[in-house]
Amino acid sequence: MGSGVWDLLLAACALMLVLEGLLPFFSPAAWRRLFEQATRLSDGQIRFLGLSSMLLGVVLLLLFWG
């Protein structure tokens, strides 16, 4: 992998952190409720959400970068 790929990966991780920080910054109470609800999910539900998130990410990458 060239340094351009690493730069792009680092930028993507930085953007992910910015996006994930928006809800707790703007609405901590809503973030807390969402987090509490997430702790009540079963392992299977969490795995399904994780798989769905990964598949959506791959589809978006293929649509916009592929």
Sequence and secondary structure as in RCSB ss.txt:
>XXXX:A:sequence
MGSGVWDLLLAACALMLVLEGLLPFFSPAAWRRLFEQATRLSDGQIRFLGLSSMLLGVVLLLLFWG
>XXXX:A:secstr
  HHHHHHHHHHHHHHHHHHHHHHHH HHHHHHHHHHHHTS HHHHHHHHHHHHHHHHHHHHHHH 
